[in-house]
Amino acid sequence: MKPYYEDDAVTIYHGDCREILPTLEPVDLVLTDPPYGMKKAGWDQHIVPVSTWLPDARKLGPTALFTGVKGMHDYPKPDWVAAWVRVGSTQRNGSLQGFNNWEPILLYDVAKVPNDVFSVPNFPDTDASDHPTPKPQKLMRLILGRLAPATILDPFMGSGTTLRAAKDLGRKAIGIEIEERYCEIAAQRMSQTVMAFDAV
């Protein structure tokens, strides 16, 4: 399949990850943020059935994926659950009428995590502002810094935050995204000058 975008560090595919995953070579880490299916907006009405993509993703390498607190029970039992602690979060949780200050990160076949709490404010990157739910680039850099993969795959790439973090850290990355408009945003982000960041 012809990439939508490609440079020395990053390859982006526009398409359905369920069709593309079986064609890829193994990687050091699959790190992704699939739709949660919370039905809070039109774009998040349906979750891609886990059974149709996760087995193929796990065949490619150790897997770390974000999900909502309720949605984590829709996935197979992970080997471990890490946490993104969203410092200063004021997002309400739906059932307890309190505040949801963390999100689970499900870990499959990940050998060791030196610290399983990733404490980063929920401030999205300004260059990903056209995406409804981008993860902070600082969070992705922190995860990649601790897990230290050489090659990363994100089957639900969105606007490319994981790929941008990987590229800034000098890693190789592959992204898959079904929405072409987000492929374009990601491609623009990848073409920007690489800046050196501390992973901690």
Secondary structure, 3 states (H helix, E strand, C coil): CCCCEECCCEEEEECCHHHHHHHCCCCCEEEECCCCCCCCCHHHCCCCCHHHCHHHHHHHCCEEEECCCCHHHHCCCCCEEEEEECCCCCCECCCCCCECCEEEEEEECCCCCCCCEEECCCCCCHHHCCCCCCCCHHHHHHHHHHHCCCEEEECCCCCCHHHHHHHHCCCEEEEEECCHHHHHHHHHHHCCCCCCCCCC
